[in-house]
Amino acid sequence: MTQLLEEAMRAVRTLPEDQQDAIAAAIMAEIEDEAKWGASFARSHDLLAKMSEEAVAEYRAGRTLPLDPDRM
């Protein structure tokens, strides 16, 4: 455990139980969300690589336009 996380845990221990539970729930939700994103990206690696190759091919073929933020 990092020093910062240990410090945060010490601070959390001083809080009432309901606040400790709220912080714990937020941390667990964040961990679960990160795991879902990681799994999603792992499953989409081949698709993302293919899309990247297609984008580069379109650029090289001159079929792209410069990004104009004012037209977004």
Secondary structure as GFF3:
##gff-version 3
##sequence-region A 1 72
A	DSSP	alpha_helix	3	13	.	.	.	ID=ss1
A	DSSP	alpha_helix	17	43	.	.	.	ID=ss2
A	DSSP	alpha_helix	45	60	.	.	.	ID=ss3
A	DSSP	three_ten_helix	69	71	.	.	.	ID=ss4
###
